[in-house]
Amino acid sequence: MRRPAIIAFAATPWSAVWMNRQHLLSRLAARGYRIAYSNGIAHYSNFKSLPLWPRLVWQDQVLVAQPGYLLPGSVRPSWLSSIALRLHCRALLRALGEDNSEHVIGLCFDPHLLDCVDALAPRHRVFHIYDSYHKMYGHVADFGPVRRRLSSYDLITASTAQMYEEVTGQHAQPGCIVANGVDFSSFDRQPPAPSPTAAAIAALPGRRVGYVGSINTKIDFALIKHLSQRFPGDSFVLVGPMRHAILERMSNDLASYEAMRARPNVHIFPAVSRHEIPAVLAAMDINCIFFRVDRADWVPAVYPIKLNEYLASGKPVLSCDLRVVREAFANVVSVCRTPQEWTLALEHCAGDANDSAAVAARLAVARGNDWERRVDQFEALLVGLDEREPRDRPG
């Protein structure tokens, strides 16, 4: 039986830092699914930064749409945007060998791209929730219109139950939580792939207390500053893309970041490729999730991809009080709720780092959360769509 084609819409560029979108789709493609990935159509204001014509290129066995200026979209729905979206979807269908969308799954990851799925008009509509979108960066938005549109979708999945509940306003459906995972095989190689950043980190004095991921408003910069003062002989290391524009929108966070950065034992490195992450984490002595969970925003609901990557390194892992960590990882992760608890956890990490049973437990949890297992679950949900008729669409 021929597998359905999948056309996925997400805001993240394919070649950017790999998130669950790329991990899930590239593995489905490796299993024989024909998959296209699109960020939607370009906005007309991007005229100067884009080529005239869009392109379709194959990356990681996925057909990736690279935006061009023609035809552009606008902020508000318009006849030009509708035409541009339909032409864009038609080009994706043709490139995947489909004459129409009768045997296509439309998979969306971002609420502002729902119009793309409408233009595609696929047989089945799937939405994967990877954040509490309406709480991003301190702005709690009215999500009623989005929830009404999602109510007609055939399948809604989410990275955590909390995300599902916050975005849909309903209890999480059994089996629809497709959590984040780890490419465990990349950590199982000895030695790991070489990394100049890892070599630089390994040369830092004291224990290397690390964080790998985006450097933005979700990080508790004041906490890192406090810990760097409490442990002046250790090196506190942040590796990842700097989201300076986001910090500038929240001046208090920018001030906290600058104060942290001024500490002599805080070291910040730019983002590395996903292939370097195993070496970078191996160069750390302790890996931490320094997120702020004291604000009513999207952060408390997250499932950080770095969580299983940290565990796959075998090194001790410390985390703020995230629900997913508390409920599913408390046996292998030290959960810290206050600066005092962070201090105690760092003081006790030396023994844990040399405990072979603790290392084996961390590796076992990471191995059980391999991305291939997540794709097994997600693929089973997609296959199940063929067993029922598509839902009625509003309008």
N, C-alpha and C positions, 0 to 999 in steps of 0.2 A: 504494500500500500504506500502510495506517495505521500511523504510528509507535507503538511501545509507550509507555505512560505510564511515568514515572520517579518513584518516591517515594524521596527521599533523607533520610537521618538523619545529623545532625552535631551536635556540641556547641556550635558557634559560633552565636550569634544572628545572623539574617540581617542585621540593621541595624548590627551591630558592625563593626569594622575588616574590610574585605573581604580574604578569603583565597582560596585556590584553589577552595574550595567554591563561593562566590558567582560567581567569574569563569567557571568551567566551566558551571555550571547556568544562569546567566542567558543565556549565549550559546547553549546548547542550546535554551532556551526561545525565543529569537529565531529559531531555525531551525524552529520548529513543534512541538517536543516539549512534551507536557503534563507539567509537573513540579510536584511538591509537595515542600516542604522542612520538616522537623520536627526539633526538639530532643528528641523523645520526650515522655513524660508527666511532669508535675510530681511532685516528691517531696512527701509529705504535710507535711514540715517547713517548706515554703514557703507555708504557709497565709496568713500575714499579708502576704506580698508580692505575691500574685497575685489577679486577679479570680476570681470563682466559676466562670464558664464560659469554656472555651477559644474562640478565634476563628480563622477562616481569612480571610486578607487577601491580595490580589494585590500583589506588589512586584516590579518589574523583570521582569514577565511570569511570575513564579513564584508559586505558591500557597503562602504561608508560614503555618504553624501557629503561632499565638501561644498559649502555654500558659495554662490555667486550673486551678483547684484541683480541679475534678471531672472525671473521677475521678482520685485521686492514686495514685502508686506508693509502694513502700516500699524499704528498703535491700535486703532479701532477696527472692528470688522468692516470690510469694504468689498465692493465687487472686484477690485483689483487683487486684494488678498485672497479672495475665494478662487479666482481664476489661477493665481499663482500656486496656491495649495493643490488644486486639482491637477495642474500640469506636473507639479513636483511628484505627487503620488503616482501619476501615470508613468512617469519616467522610472520610478523605483519598481513598479510592477513589471514593466517591460524588461528591465535589467535582470529581474529574477525569473524571467520566462513565463510570466503570468499575463494572460489577455485581459483579465479583470480581477476583482477582489473576492470572487466567490469562494475560493479556497485559501484565504489569507487570514492570518491572525494579526490584528493591530495591537501592538504592545506599547503602552505609554508609561513613562516614568515621571513626568512633570505635569502639573495641572494646567500650566499655561500652553501646553501643546495638545490639549484635548481637541482643538479645532483641526489639527492634522489628522487625527483618527476619524473625525467626522467627514473630512474630505476624502479619506481613503475608503470609507464605508466598507470595512472588512466583514467577513462572515462572523468572526468572533472578536470581541473587544476585551483586552486584559489591561489592568492597571497594577503596577507594582509600586508600593509606597516605600520610599527610602528615607523620608524625613517627615516631621510634623511641619509641613510647608507653611501653614498659616501662622506659625509662631517664629518664623525666621527673623533673626536680628532685631528682636524687640518689638516687632510689629505684629500684633494679633489681628488677623483679618477675618472678615465674615466669610466663612467657607460654605455657607448654605447653597449657593448656586453650583459650586463644584460637587458637593455631595449629591445634589439632585441629578447632575449629569452622570456621576459614577453609579448611581442606582440602576442604570440601564446596562451596566457592564456585565459581561458573562462571568468574569473572574476578577477578584481583587485579592492581591497578596501583599505582604508587608514584611519588612525586616524584623520588626518586633510587634508584639501584641499591643503595646502602648501606642505605637504609631498608628496601627490599624484603628484602634478605638478613638484616638484624637482626630484622625482625618475623616473617618467615615461616620463617627458618632454612634457606632454600633460595637457590640462585643465581637472580638476576633473569631472568625469562623475556624472550626477545627481543620487542621491540615493546611491552612493558608498562610502560615507564618514561615516564610522562606528566609531563614537567617543568613547573615553573612558568613563567609568561610575563609579558607586559606589554601594557597597552593602549597601543600605540605611537601611535595616532592622537591621544590626549589630550596627548602630548608634542610632537606635530608641529604643534600650533596655535601661531601667533604673533600676538599675544602670548598667553601662557598665561592661564587664568582667574585673576582677581584673588584675592589672599589676604592678609588682614591679618597673618597670621603671617609670610608671605614678606616683606612690607614691613618688619616689625620685624627680621627676620634681616638683610636687606640693609643696615640702618642700623648694624649692629654693626661694630666696628673690626677692622682687619686682615683676614687671610684667614678665611673662614667654613669651618670643617672640620666637616662635618655627618654626622649619623646620624638616620635616620627609621625608626621602628618601636617595638615594645613595649619598655619599659624594665623589664627584669627580670633574673633571675639569669644569663642567658646573656651579658650584657654584661661586658666586662673593664673595670670602673670604675677599677681601679688603673692600667691602661694609659692611659686617658684623662687621669687626674690627672697621670701622668708626662709625657705629651705636652704638656699645658697648661702645665706648669712649664718644659718645654724650649722652648716657643714662646709666651712670655708676651704677645707682641703680636698673636697670632691669637685668634680666637673659636672655641671648641669648642661645637657646637650639637647638642642632642638634642631630637628632636620625636617625641612619641608618648605612648600611654597608660602611666601609671605603675602597675605591678603591685606595689604596696607590700606587700600581704598575702603574696605569694610571697617577697619579700625578707626579710620578718620571720621566715619559717620558716628562713632560712639567715643567721644573725646576722653571719657574716664578710662576706657580700655586702652586707648592709645597712650595715655599718661602712664598707666600701669606697665604697659609693654616697654616704654622707654626707660622706666626705672629699673625694670628687670634686666634689660639689655645692658645697662651701665655696670652691672655687677661683674667683677673681673673673672669670676669662675662660671659665668654663663656664656655658652658658645653656641652660635646660631649658624647652621649650614643650609645652603639652598637645597631644593628638592633633588632627589635622586631617582633614577629609573626603578621600576619595580624589580628588575633583575639584580639591583644592588642592595635591596632591602635586607635580604638574609645576612649579608656581610656587615651591613651597618648595625643591625641588631646584635650580631655576634660580638661586635666591638664594644657594646655596652655591658655594664655589670648589672644594671637594674633598668627595667623599662616601665614607664609610667603613663597613665592616662590622667593628665592634669586638667580635666574639664571643670567648668563652673556649673554647678547644678542648683544654685541658689536663686535662679531667676525663672520666671514663668515663660520660658521660651522653648525652643525645639530640642535643646541639648539633653534634658533628662530622659528623652525617649530613644536616644540613639543606640545603635549597635555598632561600635567602631570596628572597621575592618582590621585595624591595627591590633585589636584584642587577641585574635587567634594567631596573628603573625608574631606577636610578643611571646605567646605560649610556645609556638613552634621553635623559637630560638632557644628554649630551655631555661632562659634566665628568669630570675624572680620578677613578678609583675605586681605593681601597685596601681590602684585605681580609685578614683572618686566614687561616690555612692550612686552609680547608675543602676537602674532597676534590673537590666539584663545581667549585669555582673553579679548583683546581689542574689538573684534568683537562680542563675545557672552556672556561675563560675566561682562562688565563694570558697570552694574547696581548693582552688589552685591560684586564686588572686587575693591579695590583701586589700580589703575594702577600707578606705580611709575617709572619715567624715569631717575631721577637724585638723587644723595644723598640728595639734598635739599628736593625733593619731598618725599623721604622715611622718612626724619626727620619730615616733616609736617604731614605725614600720621600717624606716630607713636604718635605724639603729640595729634592728634584728635581721636585716637582710643578709648579713655576712654568712651566718650559719646556714640559712636557706639555700644560698647559692651553691654550697658544697654538699648539700643533702641529695644523694643519688635518687632516693625514693621520691623526693619532691620534684626533681628534674624529670623523672620518668612519668610522674602524674601529669605534669604540664604538657609533655610531648604527647601523651596518650589522648588528652582532651583535644589538642590541636589536630592530631591525626583523625580523630572522629568527626571533626568539623571541616574536612577537606571540601573544596568547592565541588568536586565530582559528586559527592553525596547531596549537596544542595541542588545540583543540576538534575540528579535522579528524581528528586522530589518535584522540582519545577516542571520537568518534562512530563511526569505522570499527571500533573494537573492540566497541562496543555493537551495531552492525549485524551483526558476525560472530557474535554470540550466537545469532541466529536460524538459523544454519547447523548448529547442533548441539543435541542434546537436553540438557535440564538435567541436572546431576549428581545422583546419589543423595544423599539427605540422611541423616545419622545419626539413629538413634532412630526 
